[in-house]
Amino acid sequence: MSKVLSITLLIIYLLITLVNSAPLYNCNKLNCSSKNTKCKIFGCSPMFGCFETSKCPQGNVDICHTNHCDENTGECYQIADTCNDGNNNTIDSCGPWGCVNTPITTPEPTQSCEQKCNDNNPCTVDFCDFRGDCYHYDTQCSDSNACTVDACGVNGCEYTQKNCDDNNPCTADYCSTLYGCYHEPIECSVKVACNTDSQCDRNNFCETFTCDLTTNTCDYYAKNCGGNPCINNQCTTGSITN
C-alpha cells in the first residue's frame, strides 16, 4: 500500500471517529446570546460552539440596495444606493453591476452650413457645398446701369454716378443707361449767321437749332428723344443724364 493512500485512510478514520465521538460543546443557544439585540440570530454547534449571523444579510437584496435591520423591531428594510460620487458633472445611477457615474457632456452648438461659411465680408458670396466645404466668391456688383461705376465697399455694393464731362466746350456730354457716356459735337468755334431758323439746319438729326435774333447767330441743342439718348442720328432706348 502506498504511503499517500495510507495517510488518506488515516484521515478518513479520524474524521469518522470525531463525528461519532461525544460533542465538543454542550450547546444551548440561549446561553450563546450575550447581546440584547433583535438583529442577530444566535446558534450553537456541537463542533464549534456558539455562533451568530445577521438577521438581514446583504445577500438577500439586489446590488442597488443595502439591507438594514431595525434594532427596535428586528424588521429588515432596504435603502437604495444613491451612487452619489459628489461630482455635479456626472449622472449617478445603479446598473446591473453596481453604481454607474456617467459624465455629463455638453453638446457643441450646432451651426448651419451657411452660418459656418459666413466670412462677414460684404464683398463675397459665401457658398457651402454638400460636403460642408466653404467657398467665397467675389460679389459681382452690377445695377445694369452704364451710367454708374459699380464697386464693392465696406457696406457692400456701391454705385457712383459716372462723370461724363470731357472738358470740351464744343461737345454736349450725355450718358446713356445702356451705352454709357457719349459726347455730341457742337460747332462752337465759328458762329453761323442767320436771320431765320432754317438757315441753322446742318442735317444732324441728333441736334435741334434756333436762330438767336439778338445776335443773329445759330444756337444748337441736343435732340430731345424723350429721355433717351440720340446716337448715330437716331434716338435709342435707355435714359440719359447730363
C-alpha positions as CSV (number, residue, x, y, z in Angstrom):
1,M,0.0,0.0,0.0
2,S,1.4,3.4,-0.9
3,K,2.2,6.0,1.6
4,V,-0.3,8.5,0.2
5,L,-3.1,6.0,0.4
6,S,-2.3,5.1,4.0
7,I,-2.4,8.8,5.1
8,T,-5.7,9.3,3.3
9,L,-7.3,6.3,5.0
10,L,-6.0,7.6,8.4
11,I,-7.6,11.0,7.9
12,I,-10.9,9.4,7.0
13,Y,-10.8,7.2,10.1
14,L,-10.1,10.1,12.3
15,L,-13.0,12.1,10.9
16,I,-15.4,9.2,11.4
17,T,-14.2,8.8,14.9
18,L,-14.6,12.5,15.6
19,V,-18.1,12.6,14.3
20,N,-19.1,9.5,16.3
21,S,-17.4,10.7,19.5
22,A,-19.1,12.9,22.1
23,P,-19.7,16.6,21.1
24,L,-17.0,19.1,21.9
25,Y,-19.6,21.6,23.1
26,N,-22.7,21.1,25.2
27,C,-24.9,23.5,23.3
28,N,-27.7,25.7,24.4
29,K,-28.2,28.6,22.0
30,L,-29.9,30.6,24.8
31,N,-26.5,30.7,26.5
32,C,-24.9,32.0,23.3
33,S,-26.9,35.3,23.3
34,S,-24.9,37.8,25.3
35,K,-26.2,40.8,23.5
36,N,-29.7,42.3,23.8
37,T,-30.3,42.7,20.0
38,K,-33.1,41.7,17.7
39,C,-31.0,42.0,14.6
40,K,-28.8,38.9,15.3
41,I,-29.6,35.2,15.1
42,F,-27.7,33.1,17.6
43,G,-27.0,29.4,17.4
44,C,-24.7,26.7,18.8
45,S,-22.8,24.0,17.0
46,P,-21.6,20.9,18.9
47,M,-18.4,21.0,16.9
48,F,-17.7,24.7,17.0
49,G,-19.8,26.2,19.8
50,C,-21.7,29.5,19.7
51,F,-22.2,31.5,16.5
52,E,-24.2,34.4,15.3
53,T,-25.5,35.6,12.0
54,S,-27.1,38.8,10.7
55,K,-30.9,38.6,10.5
56,C,-30.9,40.9,7.4
57,P,-27.9,39.7,5.4
58,Q,-26.9,41.8,2.3
59,G,-27.2,38.8,0.0
60,N,-31.0,38.9,0.2
61,V,-31.3,42.1,-1.9
62,D,-30.0,43.3,-5.2
63,I,-26.8,45.2,-5.7
64,C,-28.6,48.5,-5.9
65,H,-30.0,48.3,-2.3
66,T,-28.5,47.9,1.1
67,N,-30.2,45.7,3.7
68,H,-30.7,47.1,7.2
69,C,-32.3,45.9,10.4
70,D,-34.5,47.9,12.7
71,E,-33.0,47.4,16.2
72,N,-36.3,48.1,17.9
73,T,-38.4,45.7,15.9
74,G,-36.0,43.3,14.2
75,E,-37.6,44.1,10.9
76,C,-35.5,44.2,7.7
77,Y,-35.7,47.1,5.3
78,Q,-33.7,48.2,2.3
79,I,-32.2,51.6,1.4
80,A,-31.5,52.3,-2.2
81,D,-27.9,53.2,-3.0
82,T,-27.8,56.8,-4.4
83,C,-24.4,56.1,-6.0
84,N,-23.6,59.8,-5.4
85,D,-20.0,60.4,-6.3
86,G,-20.1,64.1,-5.2
87,N,-19.5,65.2,-8.8
88,N,-22.1,67.6,-10.2
89,N,-20.8,66.8,-13.7
90,T,-22.0,63.1,-13.6
91,I,-25.3,61.4,-13.7
92,D,-25.5,58.9,-10.8
93,S,-27.4,55.7,-11.3
94,C,-27.2,52.0,-10.3
95,G,-26.8,49.4,-13.1
96,P,-26.8,45.6,-13.1
97,W,-23.2,45.5,-11.8
98,G,-23.4,48.4,-9.4
99,C,-23.1,52.1,-9.5
100,V,-22.6,54.0,-12.7
101,N,-21.5,57.6,-12.8
102,T,-21.9,58.9,-16.4
103,P,-20.1,62.1,-17.3
104,I,-22.5,64.9,-18.4
105,T,-21.4,66.1,-21.9
106,T,-22.5,69.5,-23.2
107,P,-23.1,69.2,-26.9
108,E,-21.3,71.7,-29.1
109,P,-23.7,74.3,-30.5
110,T,-24.7,73.4,-34.0
111,Q,-24.4,75.8,-36.9
112,S,-25.9,75.6,-40.3
113,C,-23.6,75.2,-43.2
114,E,-24.4,78.7,-44.3
115,Q,-23.6,80.1,-40.9
116,K,-20.3,78.3,-40.7
117,C,-19.2,79.6,-44.1
118,N,-20.2,83.2,-43.4
119,D,-16.9,85.3,-43.6
120,N,-18.8,88.5,-42.7
121,N,-17.3,90.1,-45.9
122,P,-20.0,92.0,-47.8
123,C,-17.9,91.7,-50.9
124,T,-18.0,87.9,-51.1
125,V,-20.8,85.5,-51.8
126,D,-20.4,82.6,-49.4
127,F,-21.3,79.1,-50.6
128,C,-21.4,75.8,-48.7
129,D,-21.5,72.5,-50.7
130,F,-23.0,69.2,-49.7
131,R,-19.7,68.1,-48.0
132,G,-19.7,71.2,-45.8
133,D,-16.8,72.8,-47.6
134,C,-16.9,76.6,-47.8
135,Y,-16.3,78.7,-50.9
136,H,-16.2,82.5,-51.2
137,Y,-16.7,84.2,-54.5
138,D,-16.3,87.9,-55.2
139,T,-19.5,89.8,-55.2
140,Q,-20.4,90.9,-58.7
141,C,-21.8,94.4,-58.2
142,S,-24.0,95.5,-61.1
143,D,-27.1,97.7,-61.2
144,S,-27.3,97.3,-65.0
145,N,-26.8,101.0,-65.4
146,A,-24.0,102.1,-67.7
147,C,-24.0,105.5,-66.1
148,T,-22.7,104.3,-62.7
149,V,-19.4,103.0,-61.5
150,D,-20.0,99.7,-59.8
151,A,-17.8,98.7,-56.9
152,C,-17.9,96.9,-53.6
153,G,-17.0,98.8,-50.4
154,V,-17.2,98.2,-46.6
155,N,-21.0,98.4,-46.8
156,G,-21.4,96.1,-49.8
157,C,-22.1,97.2,-53.4
158,E,-21.9,100.9,-54.1
159,Y,-22.9,102.6,-57.4
160,T,-21.4,106.0,-58.1
161,Q,-22.6,108.3,-60.9
162,K,-20.2,108.5,-63.8
163,N,-18.7,111.9,-64.7
164,C,-19.1,112.2,-68.5
165,D,-17.6,115.7,-68.7
166,D,-14.9,115.6,-71.3
167,N,-13.9,119.2,-70.6
168,N,-14.6,120.0,-74.3
169,P,-16.7,123.2,-74.7
170,C,-17.6,122.1,-78.2
171,T,-19.4,118.9,-77.2
172,A,-22.6,118.2,-75.3
173,D,-21.9,115.4,-72.8
174,Y,-24.5,112.8,-72.0
175,C,-24.8,109.4,-70.5
176,S,-27.0,106.5,-71.7
177,T,-28.1,103.9,-69.1
178,L,-27.5,101.4,-71.9
179,Y,-24.4,102.8,-73.6
180,G,-22.7,105.0,-71.0
181,C,-21.1,108.3,-71.8
182,Y,-21.3,109.9,-75.2
183,H,-20.4,113.4,-76.4
184,E,-22.4,115.1,-79.1
185,P,-20.3,117.5,-81.2
186,I,-21.4,121.2,-81.2
187,E,-19.7,123.6,-83.6
188,C,-18.8,126.4,-81.4
189,S,-15.6,127.8,-82.9
190,V,-17.5,129.5,-85.8
191,K,-20.9,131.1,-85.2
192,V,-23.3,130.5,-88.0
193,A,-25.1,133.8,-89.0
194,C,-28.8,133.6,-89.5
195,N,-32.0,135.5,-89.9
196,T,-34.3,132.5,-89.8
197,D,-34.2,129.1,-88.0
198,S,-33.9,127.2,-91.3
199,Q,-30.6,128.8,-92.0
200,C,-29.2,126.9,-89.0
201,D,-30.1,123.4,-90.3
202,R,-27.0,121.2,-90.5
203,N,-28.9,118.0,-91.3
204,N,-28.0,116.5,-88.0
205,F,-30.8,114.5,-86.6
206,C,-29.4,114.5,-83.0
207,E,-29.4,118.3,-82.6
208,T,-32.0,121.0,-82.5
209,F,-31.4,124.6,-83.5
210,T,-32.7,128.0,-83.3
211,C,-31.7,131.4,-84.7
212,D,-31.0,133.9,-81.9
213,L,-32.2,137.1,-83.4
214,T,-30.5,139.2,-80.8
215,T,-27.1,138.1,-82.1
216,N,-28.2,136.7,-85.5
217,T,-26.3,133.5,-84.8
218,C,-27.4,129.9,-84.5
219,D,-27.8,128.1,-81.2
220,Y,-27.7,124.3,-81.2
221,Y,-29.1,121.8,-78.6
222,A,-29.2,118.1,-78.2
223,K,-32.1,116.3,-79.7
224,N,-34.9,115.5,-77.2
225,C,-35.5,111.8,-77.5
226,G,-38.0,111.6,-74.6
227,G,-35.3,110.9,-72.0
228,N,-33.4,108.5,-74.3
229,P,-30.0,109.3,-75.9
230,C,-29.6,110.2,-79.5
231,I,-26.6,108.3,-81.0
232,N,-25.7,108.0,-84.7
233,N,-28.6,110.1,-85.9
234,Q,-31.3,108.1,-84.1
235,C,-33.0,108.0,-80.8
236,T,-32.0,104.9,-78.7
237,T,-33.6,103.3,-75.7
238,G,-32.3,103.9,-72.2
239,S,-32.4,107.1,-70.1
240,I,-29.8,109.8,-70.4
241,T,-28.2,112.2,-67.9
242,N,-26.2,115.3,-68.4
